[in-house]
Amino acid sequence: MSNFKLKNNWFRRTANFYVSVSNGVGVALESSQDWSQKYEDNHRINIQKQQRTYSTSKKVKINPSFVSGFTDAEGCFTISIVRKNKLKVGRWVLPSFQIELHQKDKALLEQMKSYFGVGSISEYGSRQSNRFRVQSVKDLQVIIDHFENYPLITKKRADYELWKQAFYLIQNKEHLTMEGLEKIVAIKASMNKGLSPELKAAFPNITSMDRPLVKDSKIQDPNWLAGFTSGEGCFFIETKKSSAYKTGFQVSLIFQLTQHSRDITLMESLIKFWDCGKCEQPLNYNHVDFRIQKFSDITDKIIPFFNKYPIYGIKALDYADFVKAVEIMKSKAHLTQNGLEEIRKIKAGMNKGRQ
């Protein structure tokens, strides 16, 4: 047994313990009766033994800016142009908005569907994925209404603006004429990965439309960052050999956000937003990493921030495990062999190790 400090209170700790994270994010594990009673008395939280409680609950209402941040990370605006000989122009145009996640995060897709009030969720591909998708013209107007009020701020906004132009052409039935179809093909050529080889061959004289410039990349609402982190964030525990410690290992905690290098200006702005951290762009790679590794920055800035602006989805469990490691390190227990082993167990069950 050992003791640890949480919110200026010391609690008895056994092999099973509880870490609380506010606003619907947390993990509850079976705890000793004396510890749970004291915690409940001090913080008025009902501790449910042997039950996990985390932010994939459908009852949690998602903040609109969170939705935009998560879409900047994981969302996709697409235009499908497929053969249909029965039509005069020989092509059918299908606009859609979609988010694809691992099946572990189906509950988060259900939250997104609940927020928008439109769309459907289905299994997708052979990669153990689920996809939330909105396709009808009527329902896509709901999507547009949201992003007009809560704009995207990554370069994905350019794809959205182009997609929106195509949507209005479709809404006005212009896609049923060859002139309108060619306009949409020109728009699609500038979006995402551009035209397929088949469409390039079918429309050889198309000139792609200029991509809109995304100028305002400032984070206006912290909830956007919570949403973006739920998609692109990662909480790491790193252990490496070091003779400077009695255990023979140094423990480090890392918070990281990764994004395409085209958004390097936005990523660098995170340094000012957090007043800490640094950006790194690996040589010969097209992405940039924003990292916070200083322990005091993690305890004084990262943890309070995500306690106030919660992460949703399976990543909330990684965050909760990360908080466990923080508490162990606060109490200096990681400097003992038992504490180090506990850190290793936590690390083994996070991220790709989570079953």
N, C-alpha and C positions, 0 to 999 in steps of 0.2 A: 504494500500500500504506500501511497505518497499523497502529498497535498499539492494543490495548485490554486492560483488566484484568478478570479474572473470578476470583472466589474467591481474591483476593490473589495471583494469578499473571498475568503479562503474556504475551500471545500474539500471534504474528504474524497479521495479518489481510489477506486479499486480497478480491477481489470476491465470492468464495464463502467462507462461514464457517459455524461450527456454534455453536448456542446450546443448552446442556444445561439441562433442567428435570427435577428428580428425580421419582421415583415414577411413571414411565411417561409423563410428559408432556414432550414435546420435539420439536424438528424437526432432522433431520440433513440437511445439504446437502453437496455435494461440497466438500472442503476441501483445501488444499495439504498435501503429505505431511509437511513438517516440523512444521506446526501440529498436525495430527491425531495424530501420533506423540507429541508432547510432552503433549497433552491426555490421551491414553490412558494414558501412563506415570504421570501425576500423579493421575488420577481413576479408573483401572481401568474405563473404559467402552469398550465395543466400538463404534467409529464405523462405521456402514454407509454407504458412499458412495452418493450419489444416491438415498437412500431416506428417506421420511418415516416417523417413528415417533412416534405420538401416542396419546392415551388412549382411542381408540376400539377398541383391541385387545380382542377377545373374551376373551383370557386374563387380563385384569385383573379381579380380584375386587372388586366394588363393596361399600363399607362400608354396613351397614344404615341408618345415620343419613343417609348421602348419599342413599339411595333416598327417604327421607322428605322431605329437603330439596328434592330434585328434583321430587317429587310436589307439594309445597307450591307450587312454581313452575309446573309443567306438567301435573299430573295432573287427572283429572276423575272424579267418582263420579256415575253417572247412573241414572235409572229411566225406562225407556221403557214407555209404556202404549198399546198398539195394539189396534185392532179385531180381534176374532176371533169371528165369529158362532157358531161351533161350540161355544164355551164357554158355560156357564150364565150367567155375568155379562157375556158379550159382549166381554170385554177380556182381553188377554194382557199380563202384566207381566214385563219383562226388566230385571233389574239388571245393571250392568256397571261395571268399572273400566277406564279407558283413558288413554293418553298419545298425543297426536298431535304429530309433529315433521316438519320438512322432510325430504325424501328423503335429503339430505346426511347426516342424523343417524340413518340406519337402523341403523348399527352400535351406536349407543347404545341404541336400542330393543331390539336383540338382547341387549345386556348386561342390560337390565332383565328381559327374558323369561328369560334364563339365571338371574338371581338368584332370581326367584320360582319358576321351574320349572313355570309354567303359562301359559296364554294363547296368543295367536297374533298374527302381524304381517301386515298387508296394506296394499296401496295404498289411499288414502282420498281421495275427492273429486277435484276437478280442480285442486287447488292444489299439486301436486307433493309431496304429503304421504304419510307412512306412519303407521299407527296400531297400537299395541300394545293389545290388548284382552283382558280376562278376563270371561267371561259365565256359565259354569256355576256352579251353587250350590256344588258340591264345591270347585271351584277358587277361588271367591271367599272361601271360608273361609281359604284360604292368605293372601289379601290382608288380611283382617281380623286374622289372627294377627300379621302383620307390624306393622300400624299400632297394635295394642294394645301392642306391646312398644316401638315406636319412633314415638311420637305426632307428628302434624302440629302445628305451632304458629302457623300463620297462621289467618285466619278461615275458611279452607277446612276446618278441622277441624269446624266446625259442619255443613257439608254432609256430611262423612264420618259424623258421629254420627247425623244424620237418615237418611242412606242405610243405615246399619247397622240402624236400627230397621226400615226397610222390608225389608231383607234377611232379618231374623229372622221377619217376618210371612210372607214368601214361603217361607222354609225350613219353616215350620209349616203351609204350604198354606192360610193364611188369605186369600191373594189370590184364591182360588177361590170365596169368598163375597162377597156385595155389601158386607157390613159391613167385611170386611178390605180389599176393594178401595178403599172410600171412605177408610179410614185411610191407605192408601198414597198416594192422590191428595192428601190433606191434607198428607202429608209432602212430596210432590213440589212442592206449591205454595210451600213455604218454601225449596226448594233452588235453587241456581244461578239461572236466569232465570225460575223459576216455571212455571206452566201455559201450554200453548199455547192460542190462541183456541178451538180445537176442544174441548179438554178443559174449558175454562171453560164452554163452552156445554153440554157433556154433563153436567157436575157443577156446576150453578149455586149450590147451597146449601152447598158445601164451605167450611169455615173453615180457613185454613192453620194449620199447627202452629207453635208458638213455636220460634224458632231457639235452640239452646243457646248459652250464653255461653262464649266462649273467653277464659279468664282467664290461664292460664300461657303467656306468649309468650316465655319466656326461652330463649335458645340454650344447650342443655345439652351439645352435642357439636359441635366445629368441623367435623366431616364434614357435618353438616346444612348449614352455610353454604357448603361446597364444592358440595353438590348444588343448593342454591338459586341459587348464582351460575352454575352450569352451565345453569340455565334462565333466570334473570332478570338476570344480570350482563352488563356490557358493558365492554370495554377500548377507550378512544378515544385517538387521537393527534390533537391539534389544532394547526394552524399558522395564525397570523394575522400580518398586516403590523405591523411595529414598527420605528420608526427608531432604537430603542435598540440594535439588533443590526446587525452589519456585513452580514449576509446580507439584512437587511431584513425578517426574519420571526422571530417568537417561537414556540418549540415547547413545547407543554404535553402532559402525559400525564394521563389521567383514568380512574379506575375508578368505575363507577356501578352501582347496583342500583335497580331500579324495581319498585314494587308499588302495588296499589290503595290509595287513601287510607284505606280502612277499617282497614288494617294500619299506620297511621302510628305507633302506639306501638311496634310491633316494629321498624319502620324507624329510629325515634329511638334505640332501644336499641343499634343498631349503632355509634353514636357512642361509647358507653361500652365496647362490646366491642372496637372497634379503637383506642380512645383517640385518635381523630382523626376528621376528616370532618365533614360537615354534611348536614342534610336540607332539601330545598326542595319546596314544593308549588306548581306553576305555577297561576296564576290561571285560574279557569274550567275546570280539568282535574280529573279524579277520580283522579289518581295522585300518588305522592310519590317523589322521587328522593333516594337517599343517594349522596353524592359524596366521593371523596378525590382531591385534585388536587395537594397539596403534594408535591414531588418526594422529599423525605426520607422522608415517610410511605409513599410507594409503594415506595421501595427498602428501607426498614427494616422495614416491616410487611406490605404487600401481597405482595411477591415471596416473602419467607420463608414466609408463611402458605400460599400456594398451591403452593409447592414441597413443603411437608409434607403438605398436604391437597389433592390434585390435582383439577383440573377434568377432566371427561370430555366427550366428544363433539367436534363440530366447533369449539366455542368454545375448546377446548384449543389449537387452531392460532392463534386470535386472541391468546390469552394468550402463546403462544410468540413471536409477532411483537411483542407488547407488550414482552416481555423483551428482544428485539433492540434495540428503541428505547431501552429503559432503559440498556443497555450502551453504546450510541452516545452517549447524553447523559452518562453517567458519565465517559466519556473526553473530553468537551467537543467531540467531532467534529461535533455538530449546529451548532456555531458557525461551521463552515466551509461553503462552498457544496457541496462534495462530500458532506459529512455530511448537510446539509439535503436534498439530492436523494435520498440513501439513505433518510432518514426518510419522504420523500414516497412513495417506491416501496413501502415497508412499509405505510404508511397506505392506499395505493390497493388493496392486496390483502387488507385486513382487512374483517371484518363483511360488509356487503352487497357489497363489492367482491371477495369471495373466490369463485373459480370452482369 
